[in-house]
Every structure is written in C-alpha cells, then in structure tokens.
C-alpha cells in the first residue's frame, strides 16, 4: 500500500490499510489514521496528525511552518479529523505558540483545490471550502459551513454554524450562524432557509429562526434593542439562543 518511491521517516506512525502514493514525503512525528489514502507528490511535515479514512490528493502540503513573522520554530501541530478530503494543491499550516499551538480541521471536511488554511484556524464538522478559498490565521468556523470559491476571510474572524458564504467574498467581521453572506465587503443577504431545510430543520423551527433573523437585522432596530426584542418576543428554541449568544459574544463586530 506504500509506493517504493515514497520517503517516510521512521518515526511516522501509520495505521492499518493506509495508501501512500509515489514520491510523497512524510516527515517525522506524523500520525496517519487507518484507511487514509495519500496520493502522489504530497508533502506532510512534522507534527501532523491525520485521522482515519481521509483522502489527500496530489501536491497537497500539510503541516508546513506557519506564515507568521513571530513564529520561532516551536513545536505546534496540524490535526485533521476523520473522513476529510483535501484536494490538489491545498496548503494547511500548523499552529503557533502564541495562537494556541494547533491548526485543527474537523471531521468530514471537503477542502477543494488550492484552498489555504492558515495557522491556528479551527473548522467544525462538514465544512466545505471551495476552490481557492483562503483562511487567514486564528479563524474559527462552525459546523456545516460552506465557503465559496475565491472567498477570503480576515484573521480572527468567527463564522457560525450553517452559514453560507458566496464566492469571491471578502469577510472582515464575524458571520452569525444560519445566514447567507457575500460581497466585498461582505454583507448579509438573508436567512439560509434552503440550506437549513436540506439539513433536516423542521418548518416550525425555520419559521421561528427566520423571525429572529428578521427582527435582528431587517426591522431597523439598533442591534442591542433588536436583541432585547428577540429575547422577549421570539420563542427561545436552542437555535435562537445560539444565534443571539453568538452575536452578543462577538469581539470583531457582526456583519450587517
């Protein structure tokens, strides 16, 4: 299952049924989970852990030192969750000592060609990054987020669950969960009803969530007053609570 031309350090830990293609380079202190397939010409640097049943396509670079001027060679990691697909020419850099020490890609992510995940980023489950989507450092992304092609996200931005970001967007502020955003600079374009329906949200839940969204962003109230109205006038189902808590906890400010 390992091609004769692959170069693999003796300190690498390889699980059962792993495939490693021609001319790939696996450096020391790498862990590769069972059933993972690594294509040809892949470079996996030190301090990288790849979960089971992942697929890494040709020319991907995983675990390289971060592109951070303050990085001084400290031991930091990249961790990739089970079932994640990393397509051609993707780059995923490891973390920094000053940023938490880990770049973490969640389970069942789909990272398309030429995308970049910078140091100290964290993505949730089932995140999709389309071609050439770019994450700067220290970004946190929730579960079931879709990021369109050529989108660029500023460092320290947080993106809530089930958000949909259109292609070529420039994101400089936090994105609440359950919304659609796009543009340069990005703005809200609505409540992500179709995406949520595809993920099994009931019509009743969608109606309550839409009411909370419209009251917060579409009825002209100052944000603080809008939040107070939502807390009083909208049923506090878990999704509404998460929506409001995300907005209240934002440090960069919310995309409007």
C-alpha positions as semicolon CSV with decimal commas, in nm:
position;residue;x (nm);y (nm);z (nm)
1;X;0,000;0,000;0,000
2;X;0,308;0,227;0,019
3;X;0,482;0,307;-0,309
4;X;0,854;0,231;-0,328
5;X;0,939;0,591;-0,418
6;X;0,765;0,744;-0,114
7;X;1,002;0,882;0,152
8;X;0,875;0,813;0,502
9;X;1,054;0,893;0,828
10;X;1,100;0,603;1,068
11;X;0,917;0,798;1,342
12;X;0,596;0,814;1,143
13;X;0,302;0,617;1,286
14;X;0,089;0,463;1,013
15;X;-0,245;0,290;1,074
16;X;-0,386;-0,015;0,900
17;X;-0,473;-0,009;0,531
18;X;-0,308;0,327;0,460
19;X;-0,211;0,403;0,099
20;X;0,079;0,638;0,020
21;X;0,143;0,724;-0,344
22;X;0,458;0,778;-0,549
23;X;0,710;1,044;-0,446
24;X;0,518;1,158;-0,140
25;X;0,726;1,276;0,157
26;X;0,619;1,204;0,515
27;X;0,842;1,363;0,779
28;X;0,900;1,268;1,142
29;X;0,636;1,288;1,415
30;X;0,344;1,231;1,179
31;X;0,041;1,016;1,265
32;X;-0,177;0,876;0,985
33;X;-0,505;0,706;1,074
34;X;-0,633;0,376;0,935
35;X;-0,775;0,366;0,584
36;X;-0,638;0,705;0,478
37;X;-0,528;0,744;0,115
38;X;-0,241;0,980;0,036
39;X;-0,184;1,049;-0,332
40;X;0,140;1,113;-0,521
41;X;0,369;1,410;-0,458
42;X;0,211;1,500;-0,123
43;X;0,428;1,660;0,147
44;X;0,329;1,606;0,510
45;X;0,555;1,792;0,750
46;X;0,635;1,714;1,112
47;X;0,376;1,742;1,390
48;X;0,080;1,646;1,176
49;X;-0,198;1,408;1,274
50;X;-0,438;1,285;1,007
51;X;-0,749;1,093;1,112
52;X;-0,885;0,772;0,967
53;X;-1,045;0,740;0,624
54;X;-0,915;1,072;0,492
55;X;-0,811;1,131;0,134
56;X;-0,523;1,362;0,045
57;X;-0,482;1,438;-0,325
58;X;-0,163;1,508;-0,518
59;X;0,057;1,809;-0,443
60;X;-0,114;1,897;-0,116
61;X;0,112;2,044;0,154
62;X;0,009;1,973;0,512
63;X;0,186;2,078;0,832
64;X;0,435;2,329;0,692
65;X;0,558;2,601;0,925
66;X;0,311;2,888;0,962
67;X;0,346;3,204;0,760
68;X;0,375;3,413;1,076
69;X;0,660;3,654;1,143
70;X;0,655;3,583;1,518
71;X;0,689;3,207;1,474
72;X;1,020;3,083;1,617
73;X;1,018;2,715;1,533
74;X;0,827;2,593;1,840
75;X;0,651;2,257;1,833
76;X;0,297;2,310;1,709
77;X;0,052;2,082;1,528
78;X;-0,197;2,029;1,250
79;X;-0,480;1,786;1,326
80;X;-0,722;1,670;1,058
81;X;-1,041;1,489;1,152
82;X;-1,178;1,159;1,025
83;X;-1,313;1,139;0,672
84;X;-1,180;1,473;0,550
85;X;-1,096;1,521;0,181
86;X;-0,806;1,751;0,086
87;X;-0,783;1,821;-0,286
88;X;-0,495;1,922;-0,512
89;X;-0,250;2,195;-0,407
90;X;-0,424;2,266;-0,076
91;X;-0,198;2,413;0,195
92;X;-0,266;2,366;0,567
93;X;-0,012;2,526;0,803
94;X;0,048;2,421;1,162
95;X;-0,026;2,644;1,458
96;X;0,186;2,892;1,652
97;X;0,292;2,903;2,014
98;X;0,124;3,242;2,058
99;X;-0,200;3,129;1,890
100;X;-0,281;2,811;2,078
101;X;-0,038;2,574;1,911
102;X;-0,276;2,388;1,682
103;X;-0,448;2,419;1,346
104;X;-0,750;2,189;1,355
105;X;-0,959;2,072;1,059
106;X;-1,275;1,896;1,173
107;X;-1,430;1,568;1,063
108;X;-1,566;1,517;0,713
109;X;-1,448;1,850;0,575
110;X;-1,420;1,890;0,198
111;X;-1,136;2,126;0,108
112;X;-1,116;2,186;-0,265
113;X;-0,817;2,264;-0,484
114;X;-0,580;2,549;-0,397
115;X;-0,759;2,639;-0,073
116;X;-0,546;2,760;0,219
117;X;-0,591;2,706;0,592
118;X;-0,351;2,924;0,790
119;X;-0,208;2,885;1,139
120;X;-0,431;2,838;1,444
121;X;-0,753;2,804;1,244
122;X;-1,024;2,566;1,360
123;X;-1,305;2,427;1,147
124;X;-1,605;2,228;1,265
125;X;-1,774;1,923;1,112
126;X;-1,876;1,901;0,745
127;X;-1,721;2,231;0,639
128;X;-1,688;2,286;0,263
129;X;-1,419;2,518;0,127
130;X;-1,446;2,564;-0,250
131;X;-1,150;2,627;-0,480
132;X;-0,902;2,895;-0,369
133;X;-1,097;2,982;-0,054
134;X;-0,850;3,133;0,191
135;X;-0,844;3,143;0,571
136;X;-0,603;3,383;0,739
137;X;-0,479;3,296;1,089
138;X;-0,681;3,238;1,407
139;X;-1,017;3,186;1,234
140;X;-1,291;2,976;1,394
141;X;-1,554;2,814;1,173
142;X;-1,861;2,630;1,299
143;X;-2,027;2,313;1,172
144;X;-2,183;2,274;0,825
145;X;-2,041;2,599;0,691
146;X;-1,995;2,646;0,315
147;X;-1,730;2,887;0,185
148;X;-1,745;2,973;-0,184
149;X;-1,455;2,982;-0,427
150;X;-1,202;3,266;-0,402
151;X;-1,352;3,388;-0,075
152;X;-1,101;3,547;0,163
153;X;-1,157;3,558;0,540
154;X;-0,970;3,800;0,766
155;X;-0,774;3,677;1,066
156;X;-0,959;3,631;1,397
157;X;-1,300;3,617;1,228
158;X;-1,558;3,371;1,366
159;X;-1,822;3,208;1,147
160;X;-2,132;3,048;1,297
161;X;-2,289;2,710;1,219
162;X;-2,467;2,659;0,885
163;X;-2,353;2,992;0,742
164;X;-2,320;3,016;0,363
165;X;-2,053;3,246;0,217
166;X;-2,075;3,317;-0,155
167;X;-1,778;3,307;-0,390
168;X;-1,529;3,598;-0,411
169;X;-1,649;3,738;-0,078
170;X;-1,419;3,938;0,148
171;X;-1,506;3,870;0,512
172;X;-1,374;4,112;0,773
173;X;-1,629;4,073;1,055
174;X;-1,795;3,780;1,231
175;X;-2,070;3,592;1,048
176;X;-2,370;3,483;1,261
177;X;-2,496;3,126;1,227
178;X;-2,772;3,036;0,981
179;X;-2,721;3,327;0,737
180;X;-2,613;3,391;0,377
181;X;-2,341;3,650;0,316
182;X;-2,150;3,777;0,017
183;X;-1,971;4,068;-0,145
184;X;-1,668;4,288;-0,094
185;X;-1,701;4,384;0,185
186;X;-1,946;4,113;0,272
187;X;-2,297;4,188;0,393
188;X;-2,596;3,977;0,492
189;X;-2,824;3,862;0,212
190;X;-3,075;3,667;0,413
191;X;-3,160;3,371;0,628
192;X;-3,021;3,040;0,496
193;X;-3,360;2,868;0,482
194;X;-3,284;2,636;0,189
195;X;-2,956;2,516;0,339
196;X;-3,117;2,451;0,676
197;X;-3,410;2,270;0,517
198;X;-3,164;2,040;0,339
199;X;-3,012;1,959;0,677
200;X;-3,344;1,848;0,821
201;X;-3,465;2,153;1,014
202;X;-3,843;2,146;1,056
203;X;-4,072;2,412;0,909
204;X;-4,173;2,516;1,260
205;X;-3,810;2,567;1,364
206;X;-3,731;2,752;1,040
207;X;-4,021;2,988;1,098
208;X;-3,902;3,077;1,447
209;X;-3,543;3,123;1,331
210;X;-3,648;3,343;1,040
211;X;-3,847;3,564;1,275
212;X;-3,539;3,605;1,498
213;X;-3,322;3,689;1,196
214;X;-3,563;3,947;1,055
215;X;-3,618;4,112;1,390
216;X;-3,243;4,137;1,445
217;X;-3,135;4,262;1,104
218;X;-3,434;4,367;0,890
219;X;-3,663;4,584;1,101
220;X;-3,435;4,882;1,156
221;X;-3,374;4,846;1,530
222;X;-3,032;4,920;1,682
223;X;-2,863;4,586;1,744
224;X;-2,888;4,599;2,122
225;X;-3,259;4,683;2,108
226;X;-3,319;4,416;1,843
227;X;-3,160;4,150;2,064
228;X;-3,378;4,254;2,357
229;X;-3,689;4,225;2,140
230;X;-3,587;3,878;2,020
231;X;-3,536;3,763;2,378
232;X;-3,888;3,877;2,468
233;X;-4,092;3,817;2,151
234;X;-3,936;3,506;1,992
235;X;-3,958;3,152;2,128
236;X;-3,618;3,065;2,277
237;X;-3,551;2,740;2,095
238;X;-3,185;2,624;2,102
239;X;-3,113;2,765;1,755
240;X;-3,236;3,111;1,851
241;X;-3,033;3,100;2,172
242;X;-2,718;3,011;1,977
243;X;-2,791;3,285;1,722
244;X;-2,824;3,555;1,989
245;X;-2,537;3,426;2,203
246;X;-2,306;3,435;1,900
247;X;-2,394;3,796;1,826
248;X;-2,357;3,904;2,189
249;X;-2,016;3,739;2,223
250;X;-1,865;3,884;1,904
251;X;-1,543;4,078;1,956
252;X;-1,476;4,188;1,596
253;X;-1,831;4,302;1,533
254;X;-2,105;4,139;1,329
255;X;-2,150;4,154;0,952
256;X;-2,473;4,352;0,897
